[in-house]
Every structure is written in structure tokens, then in C-alpha cells.
Amino acid sequence: MHTYLEFEKGLAEIDGKAQELRVLENKTKGISASSEAEALEKKSEALLIQLYKDLTPWRKCQVARHPMRPHSMDYINQLFTDFTLLAGDRNFSDDKAIIGGLARLNDRPVMVIGHEKGHDTNSRIYRNFGMARPEGYRKAVRLMDMANRFKIPIITLVDTPGAFPGKGAEERGQAEAIARTIEKCLTVSVPLVSIIIGEGGSGGAVALASANKVIMLEHSIYSVISPEGCASILWKDAEKMREAADALKLTAQNLFELKVIDNIVPEPVGGAQRNKEETINKVGIVLENVLSGLEKISSKDLMRERREKFLFVGTQGIN
């Protein structure tokens, strides 16, 4: 059953009526409701296209956070073979909010690292809603080091509201762990590709997204702070999140224009959650093309271009 977002209420009503007609027709002999149901289904399709034709930044935030969007494990299960989970930071514990391991992408060895939010209440609690602690970022550093040692490309899947802000995380050096992860991203000598598949929140996202190529799904978001957090700080009112979302320029389209990201992967009409398989396949094709291009570049140039890429961000128009 599909979970409808706030702005999809009208769509939910139409779909509900169409479903009722289908059920009525199946249960009651002599009643034909096919034509009415088909008319409603066509109306639903047209409304869905209209709703997603020009989403506001706040609505894109809602789509990016949709609980049924494909998460990192969905991508790993569909795109990669021979995935071998590697756990722990060899220092404190294994953070379940970040998963990683060796795998093959069409027979190409890769290291895959990603945030994982979980799909239901139990798994979301187990994964801490995709909010990593210091040990998660230190695990990511360990896996990047391993990939660098064996000359294996790194792929990161970003989907987090942000790093976990709890007392224990701060005591164990959250800021330092994030900074070390960004440093590692910028200094590995192998191709590094990052895909923002849902939320790209704050330093928790940047830690895994300081890559040679940063790719975003069409309705994903990437920002220094959540719209609610921004509104609370600027206006002392979290309800002003719509204005904050507009001001933050957090959509894939905004960030591509600002040259913060390099590519946008189109989503099916209605968002990735309506056709997970199609979305993941599109990401796989883009990954193949990007990695093929990066593998032709020398290690020295990969590091230089990655460094220059991030030094250039925000300098447009500065004399």
C-alpha cells in the first residue's frame, strides 16, 4: 500500500475511490464499475504528473524523506553482487547507521559505503534513523583506507538527516570523526563517487560526499542544515520551514546550477518510491558511466581534481 504525502491528499482520495470500485465489482455480481474506475485512474495519473511537474523545495524535502524511498540496502541488493559486509571501527563499536563492504558492480570490484535508515519501526531504531555516531564515520575511514590500499573505487550512498547529536556521540568526538572522514575522502588516490539518494543533511552527509563526482536523485535534497533547524535559528519558529527550504537552495536543480553537484538522476513520475527498481537501475547506469570515465584518470590527477572541485565551490563571481 502506498504512503501518501501531505500534498498528495487529493491523489489519495481519487485512488481510494478507484480501489473501492474495483473491490465492489469483484465482490458483487452483475455490477460493472470498470469504466468508472479506469476514468478515476486516468485522473489520478494526470494529477500525479501535475503535482510533480514543479515541486516546491519544501515538497521536495517531503519526497526525499518518504519512508518508502529505496535506501542503501535496496541499492546494494539490486545493483551489486558478492557484497561482503565489513563491520566495526576497530576502536569502539559497529555503528548500524553506516553500512559498508566490498562488492562487484558488473564484475568491477568496488567498496560501497552508505547511510541506512531502515524500513520499519524496528529497523529504523536499530539503524538510528540513518544518523551516524563517530564510530560510523571511523568505520567509513577504515573502509576507504582499505579500498585505497587495494586500488578499488569507492561508492558512497548518502541518506541522512545529519550526524547523531547525542551526548555520547559528542563525548566520543563527533566533529573530529566527521572532519577525519572528509579529509580521507579528499586524500584517497582512487575514484570516489557519491550519490545522494534521499536526504543529504549537514556534515553527516558531507563526510561521505566529498567525492570526485557528486550525483543527486531528482527529488533528493542536500543542505548544511534542515529547513526546520534553519527556521528555528533564524526566525525562532520551526513552522517557517517552507521559507527556509526556499532560501537554502537545497534541491538537486539548485545545486547543479551552483556547480555543487555534477549530475542529476531522473526519478519516475511521483518519486523513486513509486518505482524503486527503475530508479535503482538508472543509478546503476550512471555509476557505470562515471566510474568508466574516472578510471582513465591518474591517481595524482584524481586527487588534484577532487581538491580543486571543492576549493572552487562558492567562488563563482568572485574577482
Helices and strands as residue ranges (DSSP letters): G 6-8, H 9-27, H 34-53, H 57-64, H 72-79, E 81-85, E 98-105, E 108-115, H 121-126, G 128-130, H 134-149, E 154-160, H 167-171, H 174-187, E 192-201, H 202-209, E 213-217, E 221-223, H 227-234, G 238-240, H 241-248, H 252-257, E 263-265, G 272-274, H 276-294, H 299-312
